[in-house]
Amino acid sequence: MSVVWECGGGTVLIYLLTTFLNTEQHLAQGANLVFFIPTCITAIFVNIKNKNIHYQVAVPVIIAGIIGAILGAKLSINMPITELRKFFGLFLIGVSLNEIYSLKKEYRNNKKTNNNNIKNKK
């Protein structure tokens, strides 16, 4: 599930284009895809070469991603820019909350592991 919510440079690119260059949201998201697609293709080849891809997991994720991209594009193209920006803002809030939750969970797990290691050494 974390893959769905992960936020990368594309989110920052969209924010910078819309905020500082006054680029229309639709255009900024399109520009993001132009940068993302070659990077993604390169990553796929590298991961295939390194045998890091689990095809039983990858195929359903690819199919769901393609369907989601098509549906998302059809929805967003007809959406007013103000609404699109609101949804993007809500998405960023969701990503932020997920990151905070994940870090908190990781911290607790590390703390438990460290406490168990200390107890086992005694």
N, C-alpha and C positions, 0 to 999 in steps of 0.2 A: 504494500500500500504506500510505502514511503516514496516509491518511484513516481507515483501519480502526483504527489504533492511537492516534490523537490523543485526548487527554484534555482535557475541558473542565470547566466549572463544575458539570456534573451529577455528576461523580465526587466533587468536593469536597462537593456537597450531600448525596450519599448518605453519605459519611464523617461529616459533621457530624451528620446526623440519627441515624445509628446509634450514634455514639460519645458525643455530648454530650446527646442527647435520648432515648437508649435506645429509638429507634424500631426496630420489627422490620424486618429487611432487605427483605422482600417489600414492605412498606408504603413504605419509603424509596425503593425503585426505582420504585414506582408514582407517588409524589409527583414524582420526577425526570421521569417521562414527562409529567405534567401541566404542568410548566414547559417542557419541551422542545418539545412539539408546537406550541403557538402561535408560539414563536420560530422553529421550523423553517418553518412555513407563511409567516410574514412574510418570512423570508430567501429562500424560493423566489420569492415575488412580486417582491421587489426585484431578485433576480438575473435573472429573466425580463425585467423591464423594462430592465435594463442589458445584456441580451444576453450574460450570462456563463455560460449553461448550454449545454453540448454534449449535445444530445439523444441522439446515438448512444452516448455514454458513460453518460448519466444513466439511461436506461431499464433497461439490465441491472443497474445498481447499485440502482435502486429495487426491481426485482423480487427481487434477491438479499437486499436489506434487509428486505423484507416477509416473505419465507420465513424468513430468519434470526430475525426478531423473533417470528414465530409459534412456531418450533421452540424458541427460547430461553425463551419464556414457558411453553410446555408442560413443558419440562424443569425450569425453576426453581420452578414452582408446586408440584410434587410433591417437591422436594428439601428435606431438613432444613436449617434455618437455619444450623447450624454448617458444613455442607458448602458452602452458598451463599456464606457469608462467606469460606471458604477459597478457593473459585474466584475470588471478587471480588479477594481479596488477590493471588492468582497473576496475575490480569489486570493489576492495578496494577503488579506487579513487571515483567511483560512490557512494559507501557507505559513504565515508567521506563527499562528497558534499551534499548528502541527509541529513546527520546528522547536518551539518552546517546550511542548509536551515531550517530544523525542529526546531533547537534551536533558530534561528533568528525569525521564525514565532511565536514560543512559547513566546519569550521575548516580541515581539510586542503585542501579545494578553494579556499577563500579565500586561504590561504597560498600555494598554487601560483600562483593568478592574480596576487597581489601581487608574487611573485618574478618572474613573466614580464613584468609591467608595468615593473618596475625594470630588468630586462635590456634591454627594448626601448627604454627612454629613453636608455641609454648609448650 
